[in-house]
């Protein structure tokens, strides 16, 4: 067995290789050869650092292998196959088509046709769901829910159902309204009789679809059946008022003729002056002579219309003035004078004076005061004071200005032109 030897100052020393002391000396020699001049602590730190570097290298190698594997898989996926190349496509194009298809599927899966059955809903849940679709104007989901209500004969509460019917009317969805009317009849729902098979809502839908004659016919047929309840009468009248206002706004002569015929027929059959009064009001307020002429003919023909307008003179006059239609108020006063309706005429004159006084129109107020004096329909005390105040504020402006300039330091003169309260004996 070979022996390890080292040179010393005293000579050559021989050490057995298997002894512990010999092994320790061999390690020291090796360390000195690898890290010359390093201390023991430094060598220990390097040893630890070497172990950590080995672990890091092993970890990095694993990550690199996984990355390379993913890159290989990605490259394989991105390479078009022969079949794809023949069709002129590639993976990029297929990915685009696939994404569109996936989006379509997601929309389909999210749609209520596949995800909701109203039979599993309670009444409040159905009401809230319908109200939510109405609030955000989600027409697609709303119409789907309506179809399910018809299919399974499950209707929302009355308040929500009214909102649904109004929305369907605004959309012109006559078919859905017909289906709901049939459902109400089958379920013996109170709306079937209250609204005469939903006649007001059908009529508005027909009107929005341009079928004016059929809309008026539907209202005519359903008018008698809707007069039995307060709510039914209100709804049918609202539908008529809407059509009347839009007819005059569109200046449709043909529709106006049809509307006049229906109004006369309803009055004849039900002794109800409301529709006639609606037509009269819109024609009377119109700027067109032909409309005003039609209003005059209606007023002359129907005594109950004269009585209704007499009772509602103040409200009617206020309505005209709110739209600044002073000409209609003047013509209304003339009509009242022609038919000796003095109380209604006096009310209109009083309202007209208030309107002109708020506008500080002295000339118009003076004409009203003069007319009231001639007709023996005096204004009240407050209005007389208002007119006198307005008159003194605006009379002799040059004289007042000159007097104020010449007597700036005269308190009596200044008080003369600033006073607002008066006492008079009449």
VOGU-3710 file (C-alpha; in Angstrom, 3 decimals, decimal comma):
1> xxxxxxxxxx> 0,000/0,000/0,000  1,314/3,382/-1,006  2,354/5,805/1,652  1,726/9,582/1,751  4,806/11,667/2,328  5,412/15,381/2,957  8,598/17,374/3,227  9,361/19,218/6,439  12,278/21,292/7,656  13,596/18,355/9,605
11> xxxxxxxxxx> 13,286/15,901/6,763  10,767/13,596/5,196  7,745/12,462/7,214  5,796/9,388/6,331  2,065/9,052/7,252  -0,134/6,050/6,842  -2,999/6,850/4,425  -5,680/5,113/6,453  -5,134/7,049/9,655  -7,517/9,910/10,617
21> xxxxxxxxxx> -4,672/12,279/10,961  -3,491/11,455/7,480  -6,963/12,054/5,983  -7,275/15,418/7,685  -3,884/16,478/6,365  -4,837/15,346/2,840  -8,025/17,482/2,945  -6,012/20,453/4,106  -3,594/20,027/1,220  -6,477/19,807/-1,236
31> xxxxxxxxxx> -8,132/22,951/0,152  -4,886/24,839/0,014  -4,448/23,827/-3,615  -8,018/24,861/-4,630  -8,270/28,067/-2,554  -4,741/29,204/-1,786  -4,508/31,718/1,018  -8,119/31,208/2,214  -8,955/30,840/5,831  -10,982/28,037/7,297
41> xxxxxxxxxx> -14,181/30,154/7,736  -13,983/31,393/4,178  -13,579/27,869/2,898  -16,645/26,847/4,887  -18,713/29,709/3,370  -17,632/28,749/-0,120  -18,638/25,193/0,563  -22,151/26,292/1,584  -22,419/28,641/-1,393  -21,434/25,818/-3,718
51> xxxxxxxxxx> -24,219/23,657/-2,354  -26,816/26,463/-2,861  -25,597/27,093/-6,400  -26,066/23,432/-7,167  -29,680/23,547/-5,931  -30,382/26,689/-7,977  -28,944/25,102/-11,068  -31,105/22,044/-10,589  -34,232/24,187/-10,176  -33,411/26,325/-13,203
61> xxxxxxxxxx> -32,880/23,218/-15,233  -36,332/21,910/-14,338  -37,958/25,233/-15,251  -36,045/25,368/-18,501  -37,145/21,871/-19,411  -40,815/22,732/-18,751  -40,515/25,942/-20,744  -38,954/24,135/-23,653  -41,659/21,519/-23,492  -44,378/24,212/-23,591
71> xxxxxxxxxx> -42,651/25,971/-26,472  -42,536/22,701/-28,383  -46,212/22,087/-27,750  -47,093/25,677/-28,727  -45,070/25,393/-31,950  -46,833/22,158/-32,780  -50,215/23,790/-32,235  -49,324/26,817/-34,309  -48,131/24,729/-37,256  -50,981/24,214/-39,751
81> xxxxxxxxxx> -51,726/20,676/-40,725  -51,856/19,566/-44,339  -55,646/19,477/-44,233  -55,803/22,995/-42,851  -53,339/24,181/-45,472  -55,501/22,681/-48,212  -58,462/24,693/-46,983  -56,363/27,838/-47,063  -56,601/28,365/-43,340  -54,292/28,221/-40,412
91> xxxxxxxxxx> -54,454/27,874/-36,734  -54,705/31,629/-36,288  -57,815/31,774/-38,451  -59,305/28,765/-36,724  -58,696/30,372/-33,360  -60,587/33,466/-34,538  -63,502/31,392/-35,759  -63,445/29,339/-32,620  -63,552/32,462/-30,413  -66,582/33,772/-32,285
101> xxxxxxxxxx> -68,299/30,446/-31,911  -67,481/30,327/-28,231  -68,839/33,825/-27,723  -72,038/32,852/-29,490  -72,360/29,768/-27,308  -71,771/31,793/-24,185  -74,492/34,225/-25,158  -76,814/31,328/-25,868  -76,044/29,711/-22,533  -76,681/33,014/-20,768
111> xxxxxxxxxx> -79,995/33,580/-22,563  -83,161/32,796/-20,592  -84,390/30,366/-23,277  -82,023/27,729/-21,925  -81,502/28,932/-18,377  -84,896/29,886/-16,956  -88,309/28,329/-16,530  -90,818/30,640/-14,840  -92,666/27,661/-13,374  -89,869/27,452/-10,832
121> xxxxxxxxxx> -90,375/31,088/-9,806  -92,621/32,440/-7,112  -94,990/35,323/-7,814  -92,694/37,996/-6,301  -89,721/36,582/-8,208  -91,585/36,772/-11,513  -92,709/40,320/-10,721  -89,186/41,449/-9,870  -87,717/39,798/-12,951  -90,210/41,486/-15,281
131> xxxxxxxxxx> -89,702/44,843/-13,590  -85,933/44,469/-13,968  -86,207/43,842/-17,706  -88,581/46,804/-18,036  -86,261/49,108/-16,129  -83,263/48,420/-18,350  -85,361/48,095/-21,524  -84,135/44,535/-22,133  -86,589/43,794/-24,926  -85,294/40,303/-25,787
141> xxxxxxxxxx> -85,536/38,895/-22,272  -88,800/40,723/-21,636  -90,485/39,210/-24,682  -89,188/35,774/-23,722  -90,708/36,122/-20,250  -94,015/37,227/-21,767  -94,033/34,159/-24,016  -93,457/31,947/-21,003  -96,250/33,710/-19,089  -98,598/32,925/-21,956
151> xxxxxxxxxx> -97,315/29,376/-22,392  -97,630/28,392/-18,745  -100,550/30,744/-18,008  -98,734/32,402/-15,150  -99,252/36,166/-14,947  -97,562/38,777/-12,737  -99,428/40,930/-10,253  -101,847/43,527/-11,615  -99,503/46,478/-11,196  -96,639/44,760/-13,010
161> xxxxxxxxxx> -99,001/43,458/-15,676  -100,164/47,010/-16,406  -96,540/48,097/-16,868  -95,952/45,161/-19,208  -99,040/45,989/-21,255  -98,002/49,631/-21,611  -94,510/48,621/-22,725  -95,894/46,182/-25,287  -98,164/48,947/-26,570  -95,234/51,308/-27,003
171> xxxxxxxxxx> -93,387/48,588/-28,935  -96,410/47,943/-31,152  -96,422/44,230/-30,167  -99,983/43,377/-31,096  -99,421/39,609/-31,204  -98,202/39,459/-27,609  -101,129/41,621/-26,507  -103,565/39,304/-28,241  -101,967/36,302/-26,518  -102,158/37,991/-23,117
181> xxxxxxxxxx> -105,798/38,902/-23,728  -106,564/35,245/-24,484  -104,683/34,169/-21,358  -106,692/36,635/-19,248  -109,907/35,223/-20,652  -108,871/31,646/-19,927  -107,780/32,481/-16,387  -110,867/34,696/-15,891  -108,532/37,501/-14,930  -110,310/40,770/-13,987
191> xxxxxxxxxx> -108,401/42,632/-16,713  -110,328/40,688/-19,365  -113,556/42,510/-18,512  -112,081/45,668/-16,989  -110,190/46,602/-20,145  -112,509/44,892/-22,623  -109,952/42,323/-23,808  -107,141/44,868/-23,440  -108,683/47,164/-26,054  -106,829/50,359/-24,960
201> xxxxxxxxxx> -103,435/48,674/-25,208  -104,212/47,003/-28,526  -105,388/50,316/-29,963  -102,180/52,123/-29,010  -100,101/49,298/-30,496  -102,106/49,494/-33,724  -101,694/53,263/-33,765  -97,918/52,987/-33,432  -97,918/50,469/-36,268  -99,724/52,958/-38,525
211> xxxxxxxxxx> -103,122/51,210/-38,531  -105,089/54,280/-37,436  -108,498/53,156/-38,691  -108,205/49,744/-37,017  -106,975/51,417/-33,836  -110,017/53,695/-33,714  -112,304/50,749/-34,468  -110,736/48,780/-31,596  -111,296/51,667/-29,202  -114,861/52,080/-30,410
221> xxxxxxxxxx> -115,638/48,410/-29,825  -114,037/48,342/-26,397  -115,372/51,660/-25,127  -118,722/50,407/-23,858  -117,163/47,458/-22,048  -114,576/49,671/-20,347  -117,093/52,085/-18,793  -118,180/49,632/-16,074  -115,168/50,364/-13,850  -113,350/53,569/-12,993
231> xxxxxxxxxx> -109,960/52,178/-14,006  -111,280/50,803/-17,278  -112,897/54,123/-18,154  -109,727/56,013/-17,286  -107,508/53,774/-19,423  -109,749/53,851/-22,499  -109,958/57,629/-22,249  -106,192/57,956/-21,952  -105,833/55,934/-25,147  -108,315/58,189/-26,953
241> xxxxxxxxxx> -106,633/61,356/-25,692  -103,237/60,106/-26,874  -104,519/59,379/-30,366  -106,381/62,687/-30,563  -103,322/64,720/-29,565  -101,044/62,903/-32,000  -103,622/63,242/-34,792  -103,734/67,016/-34,492  -99,970/67,223/-34,099  -99,504/65,336/-37,385
251> xxxxxxxxxx> -102,167/67,462/-39,145  -103,795/64,355/-40,569  -107,068/65,394/-42,189  -108,196/61,843/-43,009  -107,619/60,572/-39,487  -109,386/63,615/-38,038  -112,481/62,825/-40,078  -112,470/59,240/-38,826  -111,886/60,423/-35,288  -114,860/62,792/-35,453
261> xxxxxxxxxx> -117,080/59,964/-36,682  -115,989/57,660/-33,847  -116,472/60,445/-31,270  -120,005/61,098/-32,478  -120,806/57,372/-32,510  -119,547/56,886/-28,946  -121,622/59,828/-27,729  -124,654/58,475/-29,500  -124,247/54,953/-28,089  -123,027/55,726/-24,570
271> xxxxxxxxxx> -124,118/59,330/-23,988  -120,489/60,095/-23,080  -119,205/63,493/-24,124  -115,566/62,868/-23,190  -114,229/61,847/-26,595  -116,109/64,684/-28,294  -114,628/67,103/-25,746  -111,095/65,798/-26,423  -111,495/66,355/-30,144  -113,055/69,788/-29,572
281> xxxxxxxxxx> -110,211/70,959/-27,305  -107,447/69,969/-29,706  -109,249/71,482/-32,684  -110,047/74,666/-30,763  -106,403/75,152/-29,712  -105,125/74,541/-33,234  -103,747/77,346/-35,390  -105,457/75,957/-38,463  -108,740/77,533/-39,509  -110,249/74,207/-40,623
291> xxxxxxxxxx> -109,634/72,734/-37,154  -111,148/75,773/-35,461  -114,151/75,483/-37,728  -114,649/71,840/-36,723  -114,454/72,872/-33,060  -117,119/75,531/-33,610  -119,438/72,995/-35,232  -119,037/70,561/-32,356  -119,668/73,277/-29,778  -122,852/74,404/-31,525
301> xxxxxxxxxx> -124,176/70,863/-31,906  -123,633/69,405/-28,434  -125,300/71,126/-25,475  -123,564/68,858/-22,994  -120,250/69,943/-24,507  -121,168/73,570/-23,820  -122,012/72,675/-20,229  -118,789/70,724/-19,762  -116,654/73,571/-21,120  -118,544/76,040/-18,931
311> xxxxxxxxxx> -117,796/73,995/-15,811  -114,137/73,589/-16,689  -113,553/77,093/-18,039  -110,848/77,983/-15,501  -108,885/74,775/-16,027  -109,194/75,075/-19,789  -108,059/78,697/-19,803  -105,112/77,887/-17,545  -104,131/75,077/-19,903  -104,054/77,443/-22,869
321> xxxxxxxxxx> -102,102/80,099/-20,965  -99,542/77,562/-19,768  -98,728/77,066/-23,446  -98,840/80,846/-24,040  -101,771/80,391/-26,412  -103,374/83,775/-25,731  -105,274/83,707/-29,021  -107,170/80,594/-27,915  -108,162/82,365/-24,676  -109,476/85,364/-26,644
331> xxxxxxxxxx> -111,537/83,070/-28,850  -112,790/81,187/-25,798  -113,990/84,444/-24,217  -115,844/85,273/-27,449  -117,505/81,842/-27,451  -118,658/82,312/-23,852  -120,060/85,754/-24,682  -121,924/84,369/-27,686  -123,606/81,714/-25,531  -124,187/84,050/-22,569
341> xxxxxxxxxx> -121,888/82,090/-20,269  -120,960/85,077/-18,133  -119,457/83,302/-15,166  -117,053/81,334/-17,367  -116,198/84,504/-19,284  -115,419/86,411/-16,075  -113,126/83,631/-14,879  -111,225/83,687/-18,160  -110,836/87,487/-18,043  -109,470/87,284/-14,508
351> xxxxxxxxxx> -106,942/84,586/-15,427  -105,912/86,490/-18,535  -105,317/89,651/-16,478  -103,071/87,720/-14,072  -101,118/86,345/-17,004  -100,565/89,774/-18,584  -99,779/91,409/-15,236  -97,010/88,897/-14,586  -95,592/89,885/-17,965  -95,883/93,599/-17,027
361> xxxxxxxxxx> -97,894/94,248/-20,186  -99,674/97,515/-19,348  -101,526/97,811/-22,657  -102,967/94,297/-22,424  -103,993/94,842/-18,811  -105,659/98,142/-19,742  -107,681/96,432/-22,492  -108,818/93,745/-20,077  -109,864/96,330/-17,481  -111,776/98,248/-20,143
371> xxxxxxxxxx> -113,527/95,067/-21,363  -114,462/94,097/-17,821  -115,932/97,548/-17,253  -117,990/97,433/-20,453  -119,215/93,893/-19,770  -119,951/94,707/-16,132  -117,584/91,955/-14,998  -115,291/93,904/-12,645  -111,977/92,507/-11,493  -111,385/91,909/-7,812
381> xxxxxxxxxx> -109,854/94,504/-5,500  -106,362/93,031/-5,596  -106,299/93,080/-9,395  -107,453/96,728/-9,416  -104,564/97,617/-7,108  -102,145/95,691/-9,296  -103,324/97,524/-12,400  -103,049/100,935/-10,709  -99,547/100,122/-9,478  -98,502/98,983/-12,941
391> xxxxxxxxxx> -100,037/102,080/-14,485  -98,257/104,527/-12,168  -94,947/102,733/-12,546  -95,024/103,113/-16,319  -96,917/106,407/-16,840  -95,139/109,677/-17,796  -91,632/108,250/-17,683  -89,992/111,442/-19,065  -91,796/113,693/-16,620  -90,908/111,432/-13,734
401> xxxxxxxxxx> -87,298/111,326/-14,854  -87,124/115,126/-15,177  -88,704/115,670/-11,784  -86,329/113,242/-10,199  -83,359/115,032/-11,784  -84,480/118,489/-10,622  -85,404/117,407/-7,121  -82,845/114,802/-6,201  -82,464/116,256/-2,725  -86,203/116,624/-2,109
411> xxxxxxxxxx> -87,436/113,673/-0,008  -91,068/114,510/-0,691  -90,561/114,315/-4,438  -88,721/110,997/-4,204  -91,449/109,533/-2,042  -94,036/110,622/-4,586  -92,587/108,355/-7,278  -91,596/105,449/-5,065  -94,861/104,795/-3,295  -96,544/101,451/-4,002
421> xxxxxx> -99,669/101,565/-1,779  -102,720/103,697/-2,476  -106,068/104,503/-0,926  -108,960/105,295/-3,171  -112,756/105,602/-2,844  -114,259/103,147/-5,293
//
